[in-house]
Amino acid sequence: MIYYRKNDSFTDKEVMAIYCYDILRGYRTISVIHRYAQDHLSDHFPELCDYAAIAHRVNKLSN
């Protein structure tokens, strides 16, 4: 089992905001969504989690 450190400063609401925003922009994979967020949204989300944590949280929230 992989352990993901909980980042309390980056909320589930922020994860879903980034995910939904990028889906509406046409991005379909979590890796592309995360890369876009790192490159273009870091000013708005300075506590952005790493790719593995984002992928885990999106999958957890979709269940």
C-alpha atoms as an extended CHARMM CRD file, in Angstrom:
* protein
*
        63  EXT
         1         1  MET       CA              0.0000000000        0.0000000000        0.0000000000  PROA      1               0.0000000000
         2         2  ILE       CA              1.2590000000        3.4570000000       -0.8820000000  PROA      2               0.0000000000
         3         3  TYR       CA              1.0120000000        6.0790000000        1.8380000000  PROA      3               0.0000000000
         4         4  TYR       CA              0.0370000000        9.5710000000        0.7580000000  PROA      4               0.0000000000
         5         5  ARG       CA              0.9280000000       12.3020000000        3.1890000000  PROA      5               0.0000000000
         6         6  LYS       CA             -2.1260000000       14.3740000000        3.9150000000  PROA      6               0.0000000000
         7         7  ASN       CA             -1.6640000000       17.9970000000        2.9130000000  PROA      7               0.0000000000
         8         8  ASP       CA             -4.1740000000       19.8980000000        5.0520000000  PROA      8               0.0000000000
         9         9  SER       CA             -3.3220000000       23.1540000000        3.3300000000  PROA      9               0.0000000000
        10        10  PHE       CA             -4.5460000000       21.8040000000       -0.0400000000  PROA      10              0.0000000000
        11        11  THR       CA             -8.2180000000       20.9330000000        0.2420000000  PROA      11              0.0000000000
        12        12  ASP       CA            -10.4310000000       18.4760000000       -1.6060000000  PROA      12              0.0000000000
        13        13  LYS       CA            -12.3640000000       21.4890000000       -2.9140000000  PROA      13              0.0000000000
        14        14  GLU       CA             -9.1880000000       22.8090000000       -4.5180000000  PROA      14              0.0000000000
        15        15  VAL       CA             -8.4240000000       19.4090000000       -6.0390000000  PROA      15              0.0000000000
        16        16  MET       CA            -11.8920000000       19.2600000000       -7.5700000000  PROA      16              0.0000000000
        17        17  ALA       CA            -11.7690000000       22.8950000000       -8.7180000000  PROA      17              0.0000000000
        18        18  ILE       CA             -8.5700000000       22.2120000000      -10.6530000000  PROA      18              0.0000000000
        19        19  TYR       CA             -9.9070000000       18.9140000000      -11.9890000000  PROA      19              0.0000000000
        20        20  CYS       CA            -13.2390000000       20.3710000000      -13.1800000000  PROA      20              0.0000000000
        21        21  TYR       CA            -11.6100000000       23.4980000000      -14.6260000000  PROA      21              0.0000000000
        22        22  ASP       CA             -9.1630000000       21.4560000000      -16.6560000000  PROA      22              0.0000000000
        23        23  ILE       CA            -11.7930000000       18.9460000000      -17.8090000000  PROA      23              0.0000000000
        24        24  LEU       CA            -13.7810000000       21.9000000000      -19.1580000000  PROA      24              0.0000000000
        25        25  ARG       CA            -10.6200000000       23.0810000000      -20.9540000000  PROA      25              0.0000000000
        26        26  GLY       CA            -10.4410000000       19.6810000000      -22.6770000000  PROA      26              0.0000000000
        27        27  TYR       CA             -7.7420000000       17.9520000000      -20.6380000000  PROA      27              0.0000000000
        28        28  ARG       CA             -8.6150000000       14.3280000000      -19.9150000000  PROA      28              0.0000000000
        29        29  THR       CA             -5.7930000000       12.7300000000      -17.9380000000  PROA      29              0.0000000000
        30        30  ILE       CA             -4.7260000000       13.5100000000      -14.4000000000  PROA      30              0.0000000000
        31        31  SER       CA             -1.0930000000       13.8080000000      -15.4690000000  PROA      31              0.0000000000
        32        32  VAL       CA             -1.9300000000       16.5220000000      -18.0190000000  PROA      32              0.0000000000
        33        33  ILE       CA             -4.2430000000       18.2390000000      -15.5470000000  PROA      33              0.0000000000
        34        34  HSD       CA             -1.5470000000       18.2590000000      -12.8800000000  PROA      34              0.0000000000
        35        35  ARG       CA              1.0810000000       19.5510000000      -15.3170000000  PROA      35              0.0000000000
        36        36  TYR       CA             -1.2410000000       22.3730000000      -16.4270000000  PROA      36              0.0000000000
        37        37  ALA       CA             -1.9590000000       23.2800000000      -12.8050000000  PROA      37              0.0000000000
        38        38  GLN       CA              1.7770000000       23.3940000000      -12.0140000000  PROA      38              0.0000000000
        39        39  ASP       CA              2.5540000000       25.5150000000      -15.0590000000  PROA      39              0.0000000000
        40        40  HSD       CA             -0.4050000000       27.8950000000      -15.0640000000  PROA      40              0.0000000000
        41        41  LEU       CA             -2.3170000000       27.7990000000      -11.7820000000  PROA      41              0.0000000000
        42        42  SER       CA              0.4330000000       27.7710000000       -9.1620000000  PROA      42              0.0000000000
        43        43  ASP       CA             -0.2120000000       31.4370000000       -8.3040000000  PROA      43              0.0000000000
        44        44  HSD       CA             -3.7670000000       30.4960000000       -7.3300000000  PROA      44              0.0000000000
        45        45  PHE       CA             -2.8200000000       27.1870000000       -5.6760000000  PROA      45              0.0000000000
        46        46  PRO       CA              0.5870000000       27.6620000000       -4.0170000000  PROA      46              0.0000000000
        47        47  GLU       CA              0.1630000000       24.4840000000       -1.9090000000  PROA      47              0.0000000000
        48        48  LEU       CA             -0.4290000000       22.2260000000       -4.9250000000  PROA      48              0.0000000000
        49        49  CYS       CA              0.2410000000       18.5590000000       -4.1220000000  PROA      49              0.0000000000
        50        50  ASP       CA              2.4660000000       16.3410000000       -6.2130000000  PROA      50              0.0000000000
        51        51  TYR       CA              1.0490000000       14.2230000000       -9.0340000000  PROA      51              0.0000000000
        52        52  ALA       CA              0.6420000000       11.0160000000       -6.9790000000  PROA      52              0.0000000000
        53        53  ALA       CA             -1.2900000000       12.8120000000       -4.2350000000  PROA      53              0.0000000000
        54        54  ILE       CA             -3.5620000000       14.5580000000       -6.7500000000  PROA      54              0.0000000000
        55        55  ALA       CA             -4.2620000000       11.2840000000       -8.5780000000  PROA      55              0.0000000000
        56        56  HSD       CA             -5.0310000000        9.5150000000       -5.3110000000  PROA      56              0.0000000000
        57        57  ARG       CA             -7.3770000000       12.2570000000       -4.1110000000  PROA      57              0.0000000000
        58        58  VAL       CA             -9.2520000000       12.5530000000       -7.4290000000  PROA      58              0.0000000000
        59        59  ASN       CA             -9.7680000000        8.7840000000       -7.4540000000  PROA      59              0.0000000000
        60        60  LYS       CA            -10.8320000000        8.7950000000       -3.7860000000  PROA      60              0.0000000000
        61        61  LEU       CA            -13.3020000000       11.6350000000       -4.3570000000  PROA      61              0.0000000000
        62        62  SER       CA            -14.8090000000        9.9700000000       -7.4270000000  PROA      62              0.0000000000
        63        63  ASN       CA            -15.9510000000        6.9740000000       -5.3920000000  PROA      63              0.0000000000
